[in-house]
Amino acid sequence: IPVMTSLTFTIRMTEMNFTDDLNNSSSVIYITARYRLLQALDTLLGSYQGYSGASLLSFRRGSVIVDSKVSVDQTGNISTIQAAVLQSVSLGYIGPNISVDSTYFIPHVGDGYSILDGINITNAGDIYNGSSLNITCMIILVGNATPSITWKYDGTLMNPVPGSRISISDITFDPEIPQRIYKTVSFNPIQSSDSGTFECVIMDGNSSSSVMNKTVFVLSQPVVLIQPVTQTVDAGSTVAITCTVENNVSIIQMVWYRNGTKINSTNQLSEETFQISDTTNILTYKNINNTTTYECIGENAAGLGNMQQANIYVVLPGSQSAETCITDIDKRGIEWSRTMQGTYDNKSCPSGMSGEAVRYCSQGGVWRDPSYDNCVDNTLLELKLLTDNIKNGLAANTVPDSLAQLTSMTNPNNVELQKAEVQVVNTVLDNVIQISNNTKNITNNDVENFLEIASNIIDVKNTPSWQALINEDKEGATVILRNVEQYSSIKAKSINATDEPVKRFTKKNLFVEIGYKPIDDIQFPSTIETESTVNTDSSSRFFLSKDVLKNGNYTSYSGVYFKNVSGIIQKKVYQNGSIANIEDDLEINSAVLSLQLDPTPPVLFPPLTLTFKHFSEMFSSPVCSFWNFNADEHGNGAWSSKGCKLVSTNDYTTVCECDHLTNFAILMSPGKTTDKDQVPLSIISTIGCAISISCLSLTMIAHLIVWRYVKSDRTSLLMNLCFALLISYVIFLAGADKTENKNACIAVAALLHYFYLAVFFLMLAYGIELAVTVIYVFQAKSRARWLLPLSWFLPAVIVAVSLGVTKLEGYGNKQFCWLSIQDGLIWAFVGPAAFVIMLNVIIIILVFHRMFSSYSMMNKPDLVKAKTAVRSLCVLLPITGVTWVFGILSVNEDLVVFQYLFAIINSLQGLFIFLFHGIFNHHLRNAIKQINAARKRSQIPSSATLKGSLPSTKQNQFNSSDASQMNNTSNQEAPTNNSFLRSDQQMQKQVEIYAKDEVRRDLGHTDVTTPVVQTPNVSCSVDIYTGDSTRLREQELNIGRSSVRTNKAFDLTTGKKQRKSKNGSSERSHDYHNSAFDAASIGPHIYHGSTRSIDGYLSYNPYGGVRADEA
């Protein structure tokens, strides 16, 4: 049996020109040329031993290039045949009559070979950054050639992943030259960093290779840097702005803009001068007097580069903007320049980082904390560039090393990632996924590192950076869900029957299980040991029946447990074909579970069963959901419930069924109130608020009618509290649920915040007044003078600060016009409210301890003490806000009874105030009785009454000379006689004791008696009308006030001084409401220690003077 060896060679025939007929094997020209060639070769080689014949492979363009093949059996020598052909070609002939190019001979031992025919670039001229570019390698196939064609970049084999901006095409054939093929590398777009040498390498089996290269230079647009980015100067200063080209490119010109208008020769200011060099432009502005924005941009053949902006803020003397933040060096060593209030200062990031740091100068010239959100570690940027190049085929695959390096760089124990760094890490992981999917080569160590990075980046330490991304409407931690799901799935597909059947990876914030096993039920986590190891809750799991897996004998799967990503995922839902923000309406209240199968069934039947343990029991209305990455055009996705249904739920767990695979979680409504309780609670609140509005109005009207009789510190505080409650109830009913208008809702929320805080601070003020009155008996000055202003001012400060800090965010949501729970703004109310409740509880305890430890109460029976305590609580609780404790107890769904108690008691707070501080208030009742008594007296004819009832004129005469004499005597003795003043001071103590006794009586204590402070007798002539209209003359009373110097006559029903007229009768003179006796407030009481019943008795008046209604 002959063993044949082939010699394939190429020559160029010079005696004829190429025509298309030479590619047509049936044409006369082709047949003739073929016959002549084969005859010549037979003539040339026929005498050589082993020669078995020649064949024509093809004719090609280039005069006529001829590809031929000769065969030699084992008796011959292929080298001898090759030498014979070469010798003939060098003479210019093949055979006797075919002329050939004596310099053109390409031999190749074998049935065929490949020839590099050149490299072609689509752009004949300059190549610009951002443009598209194709570099094509042209190869000629001779005979049965099957070459390997590869591209190299700067010596590195190119293997770009599908979908990257660089791609390498499959082999394509030239339609005009069948023997020519193409291999193209495409850039879409090409970048300046792609500049380098590209090589096309072909190899024919293991024998030979050919290389052809092309050097590419990409011209980039100018990248400029402007300094300073911001600057604050005084009016009349000179500023210099430098614009420098950062990259090594040729510049045609530098273009400047002032306040958005291009600066040219016609509009350049006389104060502006330019200093121009090859790479730097300096603009100098002398005597600047207005805040100005400058922009510079470079331009060259590649086009316009990036535009940079400089803001120059001018401080005008005496203006509101004169407040500035002074120069400051922060903890990272950055020096922040003087900056105008309400603006930012921009600086380069700290050493070792790229990007720009910013710092805000707030109102009043106070620096805020610097923001390094846009700063990125340089090593991390280099890692991103490396993985970019690996993905694009411009660098060797070093993914394992990159993952190991990134694991260390993201360790939360070492570093807190900035917002921009989180984005860079996500990009690196995405690059790794694309590279790994292209190579199909993932080791267990690679998986360990990848999952460690994913766990690190979703650590709670990085939550602020994730939230900053979400606030900018960028993708949240769902990118990690997708990356972990995809990477685990790639690894699962690479497992075969000889590998470990199930591999588990345990990390701090996630757990992954990857398996390849015979068809069977799939449960994740698969073992109890796994759950305890991963620190997962034992109730969150999924189960998939083997009945779903009908095809094949084996299946690969990957299950992922994300511990808690609820705070770093966008709050969006996909409903009815559109995406809506859920804001505060729904929250993730479970771990996120993920399952992937290979092969993936189109529909799961029976469905996947998922059991979720709730993070918190303070949620209701669960929704079985999955993250739909295809919900929006940007691929960010949203939560969706399509294909999932709720099976069962309780306070602790929820069971769902879904007919597809992806990431699953439970969305629930914040707050424990269930749907069945919402309606009755709303009705209770509405009715209660309406009742309270009516009762508070009645309480205020009643007190205003008898104000002159009941005026005191506590009454003033009560009236202010009623007013604040009344306004808050009205705003609540009118606008709490009016969420359609965002601005109006914000206003309602802010007003509710203010008035609710005012209510609490007024309740605190009332508690303070109560405590001081009972515990510190001898405090005579009015406290309402400072309690009332503070009670209205402090809430305003809290609300103003909250509005400023949050920039109105958190005021109002889709459900109610109130403070946001999720943003933490609710603490601007809960904090002060809890503080007030705590203080008032302490005050109530102290008051009860002081009053129940008195001698009179200690001797009372237990039943009396109990009744007194109950009445005291009824009086105090509505006015001190302690009932709001039910609001704290009502946050647990198990304690729904406290929700109803909270709704009832607090919506009816106005009713309770009306009952215990209105109807059951003996001061108010007595004042009303006094008004009625005065009205009845006014109906009795005065002349008849006085004539028949008063003592004789002679007996009661007190003429003006007597008064004058007494006044003169008093004035003379005042400097040396202090007995009256001492009496006055001691009497102050007695008045405070009376006030303390009155508080006790208000709280339900009976038979209250306090020993009277012994004071010298001071005679005051006072006219007192008794119930039978009898006029008492010069009643001796144990009282002293510095304002009472002599015996004077008063009409206690009006507070007017009595003066004798010419006919001997008394006349009313000037008003003595500010004197020792506030006669307008006298009521029908028994003077302490006396046995006489009169129309009034003297008591303490907090606003100065002695009152007759509260002693």
Summary of the structure (lengths in Angstrom):
residues: 1111
radius of gyration: 48.9
end to end distance: 139.2
largest distance: 179.9
contacts: 3523
relative contact order: 0.04
helix: 37%
strand: 28%
